[in-house]
């Protein structure tokens, strides 16, 4: 694989990592009420997101496996591509490695993590619904590895008597908090707020 091929491979790794980052944040941030409205409108993907939210173990295991594999590959390939080129420019192996490491790591932090996660936080339901099918395919693809890691995690949860999924029951306090927040934001008019 030539330098151009390796650079394209790094770009592919960044996009792959961005996919996992967006999927992770959007699933965690997608609101059940909005997803249920989409389901009522006939959106099958919204139901898949709700199903994943009710049992997220395999989903988050897949995300962590994917992110870590990508990070390891990026470190290996990135160092192999940029360090020799930078060595010719700066003439120092350690300095060339540090610049290469900083550039690759910085690219991943910005384009594979920060920007994708911020986008997913702004549009959690839309992002989750868009990414649920490729994410479910990835879960199936990595099933044997996911099963091993999930089983270990489940065992730890069982030992410490911790629930495996979150509770999404909406209390009166939640409703009042939403109405108050809506009134402060100007979404709910003052008259409606006091009814």
Helices and strands as residue ranges (DSSP letters): H 3-29, H 32-40, H 44-54, H 57-90, H 93-107, I 108-114, H 115-122, H 124-141, H 143-159, H 172-185, H 190-194
